[in-house]
Amino acid sequence: MASEINKIKIIFISSLLIALAQKCYSQSNDSINTKKEDAYTITEVMPEYIGGFDAMGKFLRENIKYPKKARKKDKQGIVYITFVVEKDGHISEARVLKGVADAPELDKEALRVVNLMPKWKPGTQSGKKVRVQYNLPIKFTLKDKKENNKSNTKTTEVRTKLS
C-alpha cells in the first residue's frame, strides 16, 4: 500500500512539473514570437512632423552635416529614407530605401538625422493611433558660391523633396 501511495505521489508531482514546464514554455514562446503590429502605409490621418513640413525642413537643415568626403568628391543626390512613426509618435525601424550611388556617407548622414527627429503627431485609423510607414526623400546638393569674387567655395543645401 505504501508503494502505491509513493507511485501516486510521483505521478502527481510529475504531472505538476509537466504542466508547469508547458506553461513556462508557452510564455517564453509567446514572448519570442510576439510580432509588432504591421505598419499602415496610408491612413485616414497621416502622421505629421510637429510644426509641419517647414519645421521638418528646418530641423533637417540645422542637423545635417554634409559629409566632407562627399563634398570633396562633389557627390550630390537624393537619399530615400523609410521609417515607422509609432503610435506614440517616435521614429523606429529607419533604413535607407534608396541611396546615392558611390556616396554611402550621404546615406549614413540622412539616416543619422532621421533617427534624431523628435516625436511626430501619430497617424490614426478609425480614430485609433496606429503605426505608419513613412518615406522621406532628403536631397543633398552643393552649389558653387561666387560672391565677392571667391571661387572654389561651395555652399551646402539640404532639402526635403515634398512633391
N, C-alpha and C positions, 0 to 999 in steps of 0.2 A: 504494500500500500504506500509506503514512504517513497519507493522508487517511482510509482505512478504520479505522485504529487510533485516530485522533482522534475519528471518529464513535462508535466503541465506547466510548471513554473518556467522551465526552459523554453517551451513553445510560446508561452505568453510573453516572456521577455524578448524572444527572437522576433515575434510579431511586432512588438512595440518598436524595436530597433529598426526593422524593415520599414515600418510606417514613418518613423522619424527620418530615416535616410531618404525616403521618397519625397517627403515634404521639403527637406533641405535641398535636394537635387532640383526639384521643380522651382523653388525660389531662386536658386542660383542660375538655373537655366533661363528663367524669365528675365533676370537682370542682364544676362548675356545677350539674349535675343530681343531685348527691348529696342524697338526701332523708333527713331524720331518720326513724327508725322511728316508726310510728304509736304513739300512746299508748293503753293499755288504759283502759277505764272501770271495769271490775270485774276484780279479780284474786283468786287463791286467798288471798293475804295482801296486804291493802291497805296503802298507805303509812301511816306513823304519825308524828305530831309527837313528837319525843323528850320523854318525860315524860307523854305522853298529852294528853287534851282539857283537863284542868285547867291543865297547864303552858302549853298554847297560849292558853287564855283569859287567863292571867296575862300572857303576852307581849303579847297584843293590848291589854289594859287599860293596861299600862305604856308602850306605844309609840304608841298612837293619841292624837292631839291633836285634840279636837273643833274643827273649823274655826270661827273667830269669826263668819264670815259666816253659816254655817248656824245657829249658836247665836243670833245676833241675829234671824234670821228664824224661829226655833223649828222648824227643819227636823229631822225625825227619819225613821227608816225603816231598811230592811234593804238592804244592798248585797251582791249576789251576785258573788263573785269566782271565776273559774275559772283554774286553773293546772296545770302539769305537774310532778309530782315525778319528777325524773330518776333514772337508775339509781344515781347516786352520792348521791342524796338532796337535791340542791339544787333550788330552785324556778326554773322557767323559764316563758316564754310566759304570764305572768299578764295577765289582762284582766278588765274589768268585763263580767259576763254580763247583769246587770240592776241598774240603779242606782236612786237615789231621785229622783223627779220634782222638777225645779227646784232640785236641790242637787248639781251636779256636784262641788262641793268635798268632799262626803262620799265620793263615788265615788273621787275622786283620793286622798283620805287612806287609804281602805281598801286601795287598790292599792299605795300607797307602803309601808304597813306589811307587807303580804303579801310584797312584794319584799325586805323586811328580814329575813324569817324565816331562822333558821339551818337547816342541813341536817336533813332528816327521815330516818327509817328507811324505805328504799325498799320499794316493793311487789314481790312475787315471783309468778311464774307458772311452774309445773313446776320449782320450785327455783332459777330464774334471776331475777336482778333485772331489772325491766322499767320502762319509762316508764309513768306512770299519770296520767290526767287526774283532777283533784280539784276539787270545787266547795265553796266555803266561804261561808256566809252570815254577814255581820257586821252586827249590829243596833246602830244609833245611837239612843239615847233621852236626852231631857232630862227631869229630874224637878224639880218645884218643891221647894224646901227651905224649910221654915217652922220651923226650930229657932231658939230664942232670940228669938222674935218678929221675925225678919228675913224680910221678904217680898221678892219680886222677885229672889231669888237662885236660881240654878239649879245643880244638880249634873249631872255627865255620867256616863252609864252606857254602857259598850260591852260587848256580849255576842256570843258566837258562838252561833248557833242550831243545836243539835245534834239536835233531834227534829223 
